[in-house]
Amino acid sequence: MELVTVASLPSSIEAHLLRTLLESEGIPATILDEHISNTFLPIETLVGGVQLQVRAEDEEEARAIIERAQNAEIEADAESADAEESLPPGEEPRS
């Protein structure tokens, strides 16, 4: 079984979140270099971060799922920023 890297991430937390998302969609995923990154943080830039891998036959679908998740995060951030900008001066956003 050939594995391909679909994401290089700065932390194992992000890798686990994406792995959980992929697995919820029926795509098994593996995380590489997690322990090196957690132990030696400056090394993560040398090894390329934490690698998220899937089977080669799942690559296209996995990349599409990851892209949708990243786009949803960007949209949520933009909506949050818009909501904060529309607040009257001195009013704090609700949590």
N, C-alpha and C positions, 0 to 999 in steps of 0.2 A: 504494500500500500504506500503510495507516494503522498507525502505531506507537502503542502506549500504554505508559505507565510502570507497571511492576508492583512496583518497589521503589526507594526512595531510600536510599542507603547512605552511611555516613560515610567510607568509603575505597574506593579503586579495587581494592584486594586483595579485599575482600568482594564487590565487583561482579563481578570476574573469576571468583571461586569459584562464585558463583551462575550466571553466564553459562555456565560449563563444565558445571554440573549440568543446566541447561536444555537445552543443546545435546546432552548425552549422552542426553537423553530425546526428542530430535528436534525441539526448539523453537529456531529461530534467535533470537538475542538481540543487542542492540546496547547499548553503554555510552556515555552522554553525560556531558559535564562532567568527564571523568576528568582531563584535563590542568590545568584550572583548579583542581581540588581538590588535585592533587599539587603545584602551584606555589604556590598561595596558600591555605594551610590555613585561616586565619580566614574566607576567602571562602566556604568550603564550606557554612557555615551560611546564608549569604545566598542562595546559588543552590540550596539544598535538597539538597546532597550530590551524590553520583554517582548518576545515573539509569540504571536497567536497564530497557530497553524491548524489547517483543516485538510481533509482529503482533497486531492487534486480535482476529483469530479464534483466537489462541493464549492470550489473556489468562486465561481461566478455568483452563485446565490449568496454565499457568505459575504462577499464584497458589497453586494447590493443591500443586504441587511445592515451591515455596518454603516454604509453611506446614509441609509434612511435614518438610522439612529443618530448619526452625527448631524444631519440636517435638522432633525427634530430638536436636538439640543441647541443648535444655533438659533432656531426660530423661538424657542422658549426664552433664551437669553435676550433676544431682540424685543420680545413682548414685555419682558420684565423691565428692560431699559426704557421702553416707551411708557410704561405705566409709571415709572419713577419720575420721568420728565414731565408728566402731566399733573403731578401733585402740586398743590398750592405751596408757595414758599414756606418753609419751616415745618411742613407736615411730613411725618415719617411713613414709609410704606408699611403695610400690614404684613405680618409673617404668615 
